[in-house]
């Protein structure tokens, strides 16, 4: 047996022990009734409760901080972190951008997930839509149309339009996830130079979605969202074949 093969069980065993320790710390948060912003037990208390040394606890806490479970405030202590998808967003954006150099499969998958989220929930959004939200969406579409006429890109207005579609659902987790996928899409857009439609066509696609919302037609709204995404996916697929 080679030296490399001999080392593998120990390395994987250490990784498994670290994952177990991270889960144990999360269990302590739950069983202690801690909430977002609450201070964590001290390192000494965690060492005593878990039966490990300070360096091991610190390593586990650093990983949990990267995962968004805890927040380490140097000089003050460690606290239960608020909801954050920053690490997820950064990871997905990197994977999507990297995939563009190797066929673009993961970039396509990210667009697929965003499309599934938006089209799958648009019916609920139609039910919850109010005249006030429709008026705000009208403002965004008008801004896109004016930008298109001026030959100016309008990705900020585009993102805000899609965000506002689902605000009536009052689902913070959904809003956060959609923001993650939008931020990932923006980075892929900049990396790939995605222009699935002309500016005028893109603005018109949003006008058609808004018309379906005003009509309260769930099926038509989903169809028009799917059509809007189709151009993006086709462009990414073509780009992946070129590289």
C-alpha positions in Angstrom: 0.0 0.0 0.0 1.4 3.4 -1.0 1.9 6.3 1.5 -0.9 8.3 -0.2 -3.4 5.4 0.2 -2.4 5.0 3.8 -3.1 8.7 4.5 -6.6 8.8 3.0 -8.6 7.2 5.8 -7.0 9.5 8.4 -7.7 12.6 6.3 -11.3 11.6 5.6 -11.7 10.6 9.2 -10.6 14.1 10.3 -13.0 15.7 7.9 -15.9 13.6 9.2 -15.1 14.5 12.8 -15.0 18.2 11.9 -18.4 17.9 10.2 -19.7 16.1 13.3 -18.3 18.9 15.5 -20.0 21.6 13.4 -23.3 19.7 13.7 -22.8 19.5 17.5 -22.3 23.2 17.7 -25.5 23.9 15.7 -27.3 21.5 18.0 -26.1 23.6 21.0 -27.5 26.7 19.3 -30.9 25.0 18.9 -31.1 23.3 22.3 -30.0 26.5 24.1 -32.9 28.4 22.5 -30.5 31.0 20.9 -31.8 33.3 18.3 -30.3 35.5 15.6 -27.9 38.0 17.2 -27.6 36.1 20.5 -24.1 35.5 21.8 -22.7 32.0 21.5 -21.3 30.1 24.5 -17.7 31.0 25.1 -14.9 28.9 23.6 -14.2 27.5 27.0 -17.8 26.4 27.5 -17.9 24.8 24.0 -14.6 23.0 24.7 -16.1 21.6 27.9 -19.4 20.6 26.3 -17.8 19.0 23.3 -14.7 17.5 24.8 -12.3 19.1 22.3 -9.5 21.7 22.5 -9.8 25.4 21.7 -8.0 25.2 18.3 -10.5 22.6 17.2 -13.4 24.7 18.3 -12.0 27.8 16.6 -11.6 25.8 13.3 -15.2 24.6 13.5 -16.5 28.1 14.2 -14.6 29.5 11.2 -16.2 27.0 9.0 -19.6 27.8 10.5 -19.0 31.5 9.9 -18.3 30.7 6.2 -21.6 28.9 6.1 -23.4 31.8 7.6 -24.3 30.1 10.8 -22.3 32.2 13.2 -20.7 35.6 13.1 -17.3 36.1 14.7 -16.8 39.6 15.9 -13.1 39.9 16.8 -12.7 41.4 20.3 -16.4 40.9 21.1 -17.2 37.2 20.7 -19.2 34.9 18.5 -22.9 35.4 17.7 -25.7 33.5 15.9 -25.6 35.0 12.4 -28.6 36.6 10.6 -29.7 34.9 7.4 -27.1 35.3 4.7 -26.7 33.8 1.3 -23.4 35.5 0.5 -21.3 32.4 0.5 -23.9 30.5 -1.6 -24.1 33.4 -4.1 -20.3 33.6 -4.4 -20.0 29.8 -4.9 -22.8 29.6 -7.5 -21.4 32.6 -9.4 -18.0 31.0 -9.5 -19.3 27.7 -10.6 -21.5 29.3 -13.3 -18.6 31.5 -14.6 -16.2 28.6 -14.6 -18.6 26.4 -16.5 -18.7 28.9 -19.3 -15.2 27.9 -20.1 -16.2 24.2 -20.3 -19.5 23.9 -22.1 -21.7 26.1 -19.9 -23.7 23.2 -18.3 -23.8 24.6 -14.8 -24.6 28.1 -16.0 -27.6 26.6 -17.8 -28.6 24.7 -14.7 -28.6 27.9 -12.7 -30.8 29.6 -15.2 -33.1 26.6 -15.1 -33.5 26.8 -11.4 -34.3 30.5 -11.5 -36.8 29.9 -14.2 -38.4 27.1 -12.3 -38.7 29.3 -9.2 -40.2 32.2 -11.0 -42.6 30.4 -13.3 -43.6 28.0 -10.5 -44.6 30.8 -8.2 -46.0 33.3 -10.6 -49.6 32.0 -10.1 -49.4 32.7 -6.3 -47.9 36.1 -7.2 -50.9 36.9 -9.5 -53.3 36.0 -6.6 -51.5 38.4 -4.3 -50.9 41.2 -6.7 -52.4 44.6 -5.8 -53.0 47.7 -7.8 -50.1 49.4 -6.0 -47.7 46.7 -7.0 -49.0 46.7 -10.6 -48.4 50.5 -10.7 -44.8 50.0 -9.5 -44.2 47.3 -12.1 -45.6 49.6 -14.7 -43.0 52.2 -13.7 -40.2 49.6 -14.1 -41.4 48.6 -17.5 -41.7 52.2 -18.7 -38.1 52.8 -17.5 -36.9 49.7 -19.5 -38.8 50.9 -22.6 -37.3 54.4 -22.3 -33.8 52.9 -21.7 -34.2 50.7 -24.8 -35.1 53.7 -27.0 -32.0 55.5 -25.7 -29.9 52.4 -26.4 -29.0 52.0 -22.7 -28.9 48.6 -20.9 -31.3 48.3 -18.0 -30.2 45.3 -15.9 -31.0 47.2 -12.6 -34.6 47.9 -13.7 -34.9 44.3 -15.0 -33.8 42.9 -11.7 -36.1 45.1 -9.7 -39.0 44.1 -11.9 -38.5 40.4 -11.2 -38.0 41.2 -7.5 -41.2 43.1 -7.3 -43.1 40.2 -9.0 -42.8 38.2 -5.8 -42.8 40.8 -3.0 -46.6 40.4 -2.6 -46.0 36.9 -1.4 -44.1 38.2 1.7 -41.7 35.3 1.7 -38.3 36.5 2.8 -36.6 33.2 2.0 -37.9 33.3 -1.5 -36.8 36.9 -1.9 -33.3 36.0 -0.7 -33.0 33.0 -3.0 -34.2 35.0 -6.0 -31.7 37.7 -5.2 -29.0 35.0 -5.0 -29.9 33.7 -8.5 -30.1 37.3 -9.9 -26.7 38.2 -8.5 -25.3 35.0 -10.0 -27.0 35.8 -13.3 -25.6 39.3 -13.4 -22.1 38.0 -13.0 -22.7 35.4 -15.7 -24.2 38.1 -17.9 -21.1 40.2 -17.5 -18.8 37.2 -18.1 -20.7 36.0 -21.2 -22.0 39.2 -22.6 -25.5 37.7 -22.7 -27.8 39.5 -25.1 -30.5 37.0 -25.8 -32.8 39.7 -27.3 -32.4 43.3 -28.5 -33.0 45.9 -25.8 -36.4 46.7 -27.4 -37.4 43.0 -27.5 -36.3 42.6 -23.9 -38.4 45.6 -22.7 -41.4 44.3 -24.8 -41.1 40.9 -23.1 -41.5 42.5 -19.7 -44.5 44.5 -21.0 -46.1 41.3 -22.1 -45.6 39.7 -18.7 -47.1 42.8 -17.0 -50.1 42.6 -19.4 -50.7 39.0 -18.3 -50.5 40.1 -14.6 -53.0 42.9 -15.2 -55.4 40.4 -16.8 -54.9 38.0 -13.8 -54.0 35.2 -16.3 -51.7 32.8 -14.4 -51.1 30.5 -17.4 -50.3 33.3 -19.7 -48.0 34.9 -17.2 -46.1 31.6 -16.8 -45.9 31.2 -20.6 -44.5 34.6 -21.1 -41.9 34.2 -18.3 -40.8 30.9 -19.9 -40.5 32.6 -23.3 -38.4 35.4 -21.6 -36.0 32.8 -20.2 -35.8 30.7 -23.4 -33.6 33.3 -25.2 -31.2 33.4 -22.3 -30.9 29.6 -22.2 -30.4 29.4 -26.0 -27.7 32.0 -25.9 -25.8 30.3 -23.1 -26.0 27.0 -24.9 -24.6 28.5 -28.1 -21.9 30.2 -26.1 -20.9 26.9 -24.4 -20.6 25.2 -27.8 -18.3 28.0 -29.0 -15.7 27.7 -26.2 
